[in-house]
Amino acid sequence: MKPSETQSNPSVLQAQLETLREERERERRQLQATIDDLRRRLDAESGARESADAEIRRLTLMLTHPPAPEPKAQPTPTANRNDRPAPARPWFWVALAVALIGAALVRWLAYGRLLP
């Protein structure tokens, strides 16, 4: 349309104005949808980054400060016949050594010599 036609016909101007408003509203909705999509992606990436950082911290702590081993349960001597026997206690070896030394001393005192 020529400028002279638009000046004389206000309904044409009104139609053009309405078309521009609709186009602007459509573009505004598209831009808002794009902004919302980008915000969702940013939130998802932020959450993924935070969980990755937490995992890196956890693994670093595991490497620098290994967990203490869990204490093993002490086996009882009569727990199960298929289990290994309970290890001898240190007092047993001391008592055995005292008994052998005492027997050798008694033999030496009785017979006057240690060896047969």
Beta strands, then each sheet from edge to edge (+ up, - down):
end
